Amino acid sequence: METVARSHFGGFEDTNNNDNEYKKSKNEIMKELIVKSKMHKYERQLEKDENEKVRQELDIELDSIRNLLIMPPKPRGEPLESQESAFRKQSGSIEVESKSDEKYEEYDKIVRELAFEKRARPTDRTKSEEEIALEEKEKLEKLELARKRRMEGLSSGSEDDVDKSKRKRQRRVPIADDLDDDYLTDNDDDDFGLGKGISLKNFATIGRIQEGESDEMNVDEEGNSQSEDSEDDEDKKDDDDDDDDDEKDKDETDFKDNEGQHQLLEDINDFSSGKLTPQTKNCVEFQVTKKSKEENNKSELALAYIFTCPSTMEEFLEIIKNVGDNDVPIVVHRIRIIHHIKLSPDNQEKLEKFFNILMDYIYIRIQEIPYQMHLINRLSLQIFDLVQQIPEHAIKYFIGKIDYLKNNLMKNYKFPKITELFLFKLLGKIFPTSDFHHNIITPTLLLIGQYLAQCQVINGKDLISGLFLCNLLYEYQALSRRIVPEALNFLFTTLVYLAPKNTFNNISSIPGTFPFSNSINSIPSTLQIKDGKKIETKLLNFSEILNRNVDNLDNDEFRVSVLLANLHIIELYAKLYNSTSAFIELFNSVLELLSSYPLDKFSESIKNKLMNTQEILRRLQKFSQQNKKPLQLQYHKPIPIPTYIPKFQENFSIDKHYDRDKERAKINKLKSQYKKEHKGAIRELRKDSQFIARQHINEIKEKDDIYKKKINKIKGILENEQSEKKAYEKAKKYGKL
């Protein structure tokens, strides 16, 4: 073994059998480290388990000492202060201590008050359109059922509602001080059939009910809900179960609130205090009988809550046969709710037919003499809501109407009547009029411009229609402020029509640059003012004017009223276009026209109105002239014009590429630089890799040389030892030793 250890490179030194000096291998060292790591991990786990066990024991024992940790309550009675403390208190030495006690007392008081504050309640989530429509439909169905039960002499609510109302009335517990023999309870009132009567809160609404200003008012117990906020949830649910009359009142109140938000037609014109009443010459297929005062004042409690959606005008007239004018919008509103498009797919077609019927009904009612302005306004609100539900059908309907009116205008150049005027007014309230292009408003503007520019003014009613269209265009352009030359030309032409006779002898004597196609002799004599000295200012009353015949409008009172209305609209347009750069050119003609008017033929009030209008126009022209900036030369340095003069290269080379386009030459230069840098980077990387390879080879050669030298040294030592061994054995063999 010793020979093998020495001859097979076993260390070349004498080995020692002592275990402490034994050199361990790497594998043995790693095994020892793994064993030690596992042992330390196991010890840490044992320590952790012991700590957890102790913690659990402490938690279990905490209940026994919990009462010791709670501070005892502060006694209410305060001990008597000693004589020494009393002297110190008088001397002011304990002011700081008293202030700190007061601060803690205030804090404790606030903490105690927090316990009595009302807790916040979660709000209802936002409901979808389908859920809202379904709730409104169910509410109307419930009210209709209650109405039928009342009609049959039964209780208005179901048995559950009756039980809840009884529990609600019996909530108060009688006490010993109650005088049962002198006072009646709520149940006694119902037994006698007298009800709860009218409270002081609702007493003020009686006058409005008699005047017809509200559809259905709430006269039940509204004040009782304010005194029951601190009761439990079950009592509050009982408070929310109102009577059927309250539900009906709420329904109508919501309808009237919606009406107030969308006031579409305030008055048919801004400069008139009267109502616009048209002639009834249009062929109307259906006639609506007038309701008597007894039918209009009939009790609204008999009005049903559920109606079928009519498909023809006859069905709709049958539904509202015994309904007053004030209740017709309510019936229309309930038809829309019951047949909402989200409740059934068939309701889409039903509402489309109902939309056409409702528009025809409005056309019929607006031709009555006199027509109900309040009814038309409220029905217009329903039209607005229907357009939101069925926009595609409504757009097709209105486009068809506009095309129909345009074709009629091409056949017969006459001003529009009351139905067309109402349609134009309604379109301006439903759709946005400030858009640059709109599928409905843009054709409407073009059609109104055609009416004003192409229709011939024959009588006073044509002037009224034209002024109404001019005022309507003013409302259309109130936001966008676009110039409408047709409206201005019509207003200026109207001044020529209304001018007193012999004011203008021929067309050349008419000042201004606006177009005037007619000759002076062709102006109807019914439009010229004869004598306005004895006529005072008076606003136009459209209902009276349009009810008269054309012959009845041949008077100076009517013509002066039209003149005042025309001046008012001119002032509106002047204020609208005041900020435009063409204001001076637009309104210079009207100033010259008004200056040509003979003021001695008018009364003082009309003369003052003419002079006031001229003063307003002159003042606005002055401001416009001050703000107007004339054209001026450029202040900045002139921009040089690019030229393509050949550029001669002093050091021209055939091998070098030249390009006239600077951008393209710049791009090609960047490409060449990129290509050059790319090649240089590759060359540097190759040099680096070659250098690293050479260094690696040199390191390997050095290691090999060291190893070779070591081996040669070992071989030399072994050869010497071998030769000595052989010499020793030879000497021993021959007996020399």
Stockholm file with secondary structure:
# STOCKHOLM 1.0

chainA/1-737         METVARSHFGGFEDTNNNDNEYKKSKNEIMKELIVKSKMHKYERQLEKDENEKVRQELDIELDSIRNLLIMPPKPRGEPLESQESAFRKQSGSIEVESKSDEKYEEYDKIVRELAFEKRARPTDRTKSEEEIALEEKEKLEKLELARKRRMEGLSSGSEDDVDKSKRKRQRRVPIADDLDDDYLTDNDDDDFGLGKGISLKNFATIGRIQEGESDEMNVDEEGNSQSEDSEDDEDKKDDDDDDDDDEKDKDETDFKDNEGQHQLLEDINDFSSGKLTPQTKNCVEFQVTKKSKEENNKSELALAYIFTCPSTMEEFLEIIKNVGDNDVPIVVHRIRIIHHIKLSPDNQEKLEKFFNILMDYIYIRIQEIPYQMHLINRLSLQIFDLVQQIPEHAIKYFIGKIDYLKNNLMKNYKFPKITELFLFKLLGKIFPTSDFHHNIITPTLLLIGQYLAQCQVINGKDLISGLFLCNLLYEYQALSRRIVPEALNFLFTTLVYLAPKNTFNNISSIPGTFPFSNSINSIPSTLQIKDGKKIETKLLNFSEILNRNVDNLDNDEFRVSVLLANLHIIELYAKLYNSTSAFIELFNSVLELLSSYPLDKFSESIKNKLMNTQEILRRLQKFSQQNKKPLQLQYHKPIPIPTYIPKFQENFSIDKHYDRDKERAKINKLKSQYKKEHKGAIRELRKDSQFIARQHINEIKEKDDIYKKKINKIKGILENEQSEKKAYEKAKKYGKL
#=GR chainA/1-737 SS CHHHHHHTTSCSSCCCCCGGGCCCCHHHHHHHHHHHHHHHHHHHHHHHHHHHHHHHHHHHHHHHHHHHHSCCCCCSSCCCCCHHHHHHHHHTTTHHHHHHHHHHHHHHHHHHHHTTSCCCCCCCCCCCHHHHHHHHHHHHHHHHHHHHHHHTTSCSSCHHHHHHHHHHHTCSCCCTTCCTTTCCCHHHHHHTTCCSCCCTTTGGGHHHHHHTCSSSCCCSCCGGGGGCTTSCHHHHHHHHCCCHHHHHHHHHHHHHHHHHHTCCCSCSCTTCSSCCCCCCCSCCSCCCCCCCHHHHTSCGGGCCSCCCCCSSHHHHHHHTTTCCTTTHHHHHHHHHHHTCTTTCTTHHHHHHHHHHHHHHHHHHHHTSTTCCHHHHHHHHHHHHHHHHHSHHHHHHHHHHHHHHHHHHHHHSCCCCCHHHHHHHHHHHHHSCSSCSSCTTHHHHHHHHHHHHHHSCCCSHHHHHHHHHHHHHHHHHTTTTCCCCHHHHHHHHHHHHHHSCTTSCSSGGGSCSSSCCCSCGGGSCGGGSCCCBTTCCCCCCCHHHHHHSCSGGGCSHHHHHHHHHHHHHHHHHHHHHSTTSTTHHHHHHHHHHHHHHSCGGGBCHHHHHHHHHHHHHHHHHHHHHHHHCCCCCCCCSCCCCCCCCCCCCCTTCCSSSCCCSCHHHHHHHHHHHHHHHHHHHHHHHHHHHHHHHHHHHHHHHHHHHHHHHHHHHHHHHHHHHHHHHHHHHHHHHHTTCC
#=GC SS_cons         CHHHHHHTTSCSSCCCCCGGGCCCCHHHHHHHHHHHHHHHHHHHHHHHHHHHHHHHHHHHHHHHHHHHHSCCCCCSSCCCCCHHHHHHHHHTTTHHHHHHHHHHHHHHHHHHHHTTSCCCCCCCCCCCHHHHHHHHHHHHHHHHHHHHHHHTTSCSSCHHHHHHHHHHHTCSCCCTTCCTTTCCCHHHHHHTTCCSCCCTTTGGGHHHHHHTCSSSCCCSCCGGGGGCTTSCHHHHHHHHCCCHHHHHHHHHHHHHHHHHHTCCCSCSCTTCSSCCCCCCCSCCSCCCCCCCHHHHTSCGGGCCSCCCCCSSHHHHHHHTTTCCTTTHHHHHHHHHHHTCTTTCTTHHHHHHHHHHHHHHHHHHHHTSTTCCHHHHHHHHHHHHHHHHHSHHHHHHHHHHHHHHHHHHHHHSCCCCCHHHHHHHHHHHHHSCSSCSSCTTHHHHHHHHHHHHHHSCCCSHHHHHHHHHHHHHHHHHTTTTCCCCHHHHHHHHHHHHHHSCTTSCSSGGGSCSSSCCCSCGGGSCGGGSCCCBTTCCCCCCCHHHHHHSCSGGGCSHHHHHHHHHHHHHHHHHHHHHSTTSTTHHHHHHHHHHHHHHSCGGGBCHHHHHHHHHHHHHHHHHHHHHHHHCCCCCCCCSCCCCCCCCCCCCCTTCCSSSCCCSCHHHHHHHHHHHHHHHHHHHHHHHHHHHHHHHHHHHHHHHHHHHHHHHHHHHHHHHHHHHHHHHHHHHHHHHHTTCC
//
